[in-house]
């Protein structure tokens, strides 16, 4: 068996293993997106008044991170 054939064999084995694992276990990012702690809530009318201050920390400017809209952990 040549080195190229061995490398191809290993690549195929890894690819088959990855596909089998993906079928039996959802990706962590998929699970995270489905978790209720990653939901976003709507802000009350006027909360984003455009004055540029953070709702959570009014001493700093809003950088639109979305933390005030997140349910969190």
C-alpha positions in Angstrom: 0.0 0.0 0.0 1.4 3.4 -1.0 1.4 6.4 1.3 -1.2 8.1 -0.9 -3.5 5.1 -0.6 -3.1 5.0 3.1 -3.9 8.7 3.4 -7.0 8.2 1.3 -8.1 5.3 3.5 -7.6 7.4 6.6 -9.5 10.4 5.1 -12.4 8.1 4.2 -12.5 6.6 7.6 -12.6 10.0 9.3 -15.3 11.3 6.9 -17.5 8.2 7.6 -17.0 8.6 11.4 -17.9 12.3 11.2 -21.1 11.6 9.3 -22.1 8.8 11.6 -21.5 11.0 14.7 -23.4 14.0 13.1 -26.4 11.7 12.5 -26.5 10.4 16.0 -25.6 13.6 17.9 -26.8 17.1 16.9 -24.2 19.7 16.6 -23.6 21.7 19.9 -24.5 25.0 18.2 -27.9 23.5 17.1 -28.6 22.4 20.6 -27.6 25.8 22.0 -29.9 27.6 19.6 -32.8 25.5 20.7 -32.3 26.2 24.4 -34.7 28.7 25.9 -31.9 30.7 27.5 -30.9 31.9 24.0 -34.3 33.4 23.2 -34.6 37.1 22.6 -37.3 39.3 24.0 -38.9 42.4 22.5 -38.1 45.6 24.3 -41.0 47.8 25.3 -41.9 50.7 23.0 -39.5 53.6 23.6 -36.8 51.5 25.3 -34.6 51.9 22.3 -35.3 55.7 22.1 -32.1 56.3 20.1 -30.4 58.4 22.7 -27.4 56.0 22.5 -27.2 54.9 26.2 -27.2 51.3 27.3 -30.4 50.2 29.0 -28.4 48.0 31.5 -25.5 50.3 32.1 -26.7 53.9 31.4 -23.2 55.3 32.0 -21.9 53.8 28.7 -23.0 54.1 25.1 -25.2 51.4 23.6 -23.1 49.2 21.2 -26.2 47.1 20.2 -24.8 43.8 21.7 -28.4 42.6 22.3 -27.7 41.6 25.9 -30.7 43.6 27.1 -32.9 41.5 24.8 -31.5 38.1 25.9 -33.1 35.8 28.4 -29.6 34.6 29.4 -28.7 31.8 31.8 
